[in-house]
Each structure stands twice: as C-alpha cells, then as structure tokens.
Amino acid sequence: MLNKVCVLSVRVKDLQESIDFYSNVLGFKLSKYYGDKIVSLQHNEIPIVLEEDENTIHHPMQNVFLGIQSENLDKDIAHFKSKSVKILFDEPRPCPPGRYTIIEDPTGNQIEIVEFSNLNEH
C-alpha cells in the first residue's frame, strides 16, 4: 500500500538562507547534510528535507502546506514579527481545530502555523 508518507521535501532558492530561517525562526535543528544543496532537519515523525533548486518558482497559490503546531499563536506571531517574517494575516484566523496564520519562508513557501484550541469543545 502506498499510504505512508516518508519524507516532506521543501524546494528553496537559497539553502543557507533557508537553513537560517527554519533554524532561527521555526526552531528546527539541522540533522544531516546530503551534499551542498540538500539537508534534512530533525523531526520526530516525518523527515523534512530542504533542497536548493535554482529553478524554484514562487507560486501565489500552493496546494500543499507544511503545517506546524503552535502552543501559543500570539507569542509565535510576535516572534515572527521580531524576525521580519512575512505574515499573510494581520490577525489569526479561525479554523475547525482552533486558530491559524500563514507565514512565508525566504523562497515564498507558505507555512501554516496552527494552534489547536478547540479540540475539547465538542
């Protein structure tokens, strides 16, 4: 069966700039270099790979998002603002499990930051 995700790859324009973003803004630690254009980040479940690709194009609409869980969305938004991260919404938006916002990495890949606050309300 082909129903088990084994890796999530993120294509980026500049690997070093992206390592800085994913490490210093999102808090991921570097796991391994696989050459000068590809690295993996430490993650407990699905490995996240950053791959530099000079042909990467920023599309205004993405169909797949990296979703990262937030324990305190307001605090994380303040952190993003202090790091001059592009945030798509001025205020968090509601979603079925709680609230979310969307940020962009240096390449323009959109990342959903989700706070699960409505899980115990049913």
Residue pairs with C-beta under 8 A, 6 or more apart in sequence:
5 46
6 46
6 47
7 46
7 47
7 48
7 49
8 46
8 47
8 48
8 49
8 66
9 48
9 49
9 50
9 51
10 18
10 48
10 49
10 50
10 51
10 66
10 105
10 109
11 51
11 52
11 53
11 56
11 107
11 109
12 18
12 50
12 51
12 52
12 53
12 56
12 105
12 106
12 107
12 109
13 52
13 53
13 54
13 56
13 106
13 107
14 52
14 106
14 107
15 36
15 37
15 38
15 39
15 50
15 51
15 52
17 106
18 50
18 52
18 105
18 106
18 107
19 30
19 39
19 50
21 85
21 105
21 106
22 28
22 41
22 48
22 50
22 105
23 29
23 30
24 83
25 79
25 80
25 83
25 85
26 68
26 111
28 41
28 42
28 43
28 48
29 41
29 42
30 39
30 40
30 41
30 42
31 39
31 40
31 41
31 42
31 43
31 47
32 39
32 40
33 39
34 40
34 49
37 51
37 52
37 53
38 49
38 50
38 51
38 52
39 49
39 50
40 47
40 48
40 49
40 50
41 47
41 48
41 49
41 50
48 66
56 107
58 107
58 108
58 109
62 109
62 110
65 102
65 110
65 111
65 112
66 109
66 111
66 112
67 111
67 112
67 113
67 114
68 111
68 112
68 113
68 114
69 114
69 115
69 116
70 76
70 113
70 114
70 115
71 115
72 115
73 92
73 98
73 99
73 100
73 101
73 113
73 114
73 115
74 92
76 113
77 87
77 92
77 101
77 113
80 87
80 103
81 87
85 103
85 104
86 103
86 104
87 101
87 102
87 103
88 101
88 102
88 103
88 104
88 110
89 101
89 102
92 99
92 100
92 101
92 115
93 99
93 100
93 101
95 114
96 118
97 114
97 116
97 117
97 118
97 119
98 114
98 115
98 116
98 117
98 118
98 119
99 114
99 115
99 117
100 112
100 113
100 114
100 115
101 112
101 113
102 110
102 111
102 112
102 113
103 110
103 111
103 113
104 110
104 111
105 111
